[in-house]
Amino acid sequence: MKRLLLAIVAFSTVLSACGGNPEPPEYGPAPELPDPQRQLLPTMKIADPAEWGDRRPMVPQGYTIAAIASNLNIPRQTLVLPNGDILIAEGRGGGAPKLTPKDVIAAYIKAKGTSSVASGNRLTLLRDSDGDGIYEGRTIFADNLNAPYGLALVGNHLYVANQNALVRFDYTEGQLQASEPPIVVTYLPSAINHHWTKALTASADGRFLYVGIGSNSNITERGMTAEAERAMVWQVEAQTGAHRRYASGLRNPTALAIQPETEQLWAVVNERDEIGPNLAPDYLTSVQEGGFYGWPYSYWGSNVDTRVRPQNPERVASAIQPDYSLGSHVAALGLAFSQPAMGAQFADGVFVGEHGSWNRGVPVGYKVVFVPFRDGRPTGQPIDFVTGFQEADGKTYGRPVGVTLDPRGALIIADDLSNKVWRVTPARPQVTSPGA
Amino acid sequence: MYRPLHPLNSVFLAGTIPLFLGALLSDIAYALSYELQWKNFASWLIVGGLVFGGVSLTWAIVDLFRAGPRGPRIVIHVSALVAVCVLGFIDALVHAADAWASMPAGLVLSAIVAVLAMVATALRIYTSGAGGAT
């Protein structure tokens, strides 16, 4: 069996090497979309993991980067607490049953591009007591969680989105360890859990929590019934745990954030694979209440995906076009609104962590980009902020996931391949004094 | 008369028929119902058909190199078996495309491969003498 698998891997590598040179991806509010392409074998270009050694990710001039934690157990998302402590959600979820020969083979190949460390299922807390940028304190805040991902703090309540439930801890500032097991706020859709990550953010007033729930397939290949309550954002009332559908048709909303000035909900969403190197664009969008964003019937507004049966022209007609294309296959998994403390060039906009592609002959993503905003809307080209996670030969040292802004002037990046957390700071502290 | 059909080979050779026929019927059921589970069945049945077909093809090639008259029937038999394996493999790849992306090519290929499996099996039985002809 193993030899057969290897033969197929080799065969697919040969085929994908003949894939030519794909056009560069399209970014921004109005990307040009090519026609969908079908391949007998989907292109698979899997990251080739390597050790950082003395290397470091590259940052723009005037910025420094350092690893503030290593040897974590698959860090995904982080949260900066009011006293400056950093919480890290660690774990690996999923485990959807392999229904077809393709599932068996593809899972074997894709696993080669990810960390083999066991799932942490915990929250680690980092503390920098003296403010020198070295996080010398490290404790396990909570353990025995179920693939925790999204994190949010509202007052004295710390919310954690496990792969199967939204749970709540009591938290008082300075606490190093949870005092008791968490309380379940509400269970989340978790059958199969093909896309298992549950993104989380809290509304500005703290009354509601928004939970991102990914689809149960690439494009309905597990059947329509598996997609009940999937590919959507839930609005959960913090106090009661009652939920309602806030927006739908979002294939895999992997990170959510509230825009500070407008209190509007934004998301980054991973779109469908296997219709070509430049389809379908992963995107950044404001999430409209009650909005439908196309999945599975269509992508980028009303571009019909013919792989879905039965089709639904009415739903396609109602599909909203997202705000900003991040490029196809980049796998955006992190989202954070910036602040002036990050320096003038990166003051107004969002940081996006891009885990990197598999379904593209020339890989994309594997970096953190900055999408500039003007008048509250994304505009222009994305700017590389942190790069060097992957080299041209495929050697891959890290894969960015969650990005979080420390209001003291730092960007925190979780890296689930090298199991590190990185911290990027402006070399000169950009202090915004009230008199300036 | 060509080499007699080995009883074990007969199991593998004739076994390709229900496997690929099952794949075809499952594809038809998927096309009529859009129920994905039928496509999952088809995908595995094709893999089974390829395993059985691969064993039979190996056997047929070994038989070809042994002594014995090689009439046109045996040439067609081996050719049909080669086609079963090649088209069956392509059918497996087509079925690996997600959801309806495998249609209608997958259904057409399954039908062709099922017919070829019947041809390959019938001819080998005839050349073996079991069909009454020699």
Interface residues (C-beta under 8 A of the other chain):
Chain A: R38 L40 L41 P42 L99 T100 P101 K102 S217 N218 I219 T220 E221 R222 G223 M224 E274 T306 R307 V308 R309 P310
Chain B: Y34 E35 L36 Q37 K39 N40 S43 W44 V47 I90 A92 L93 V94 H95 A96 A97 D98 A99 W100 A101
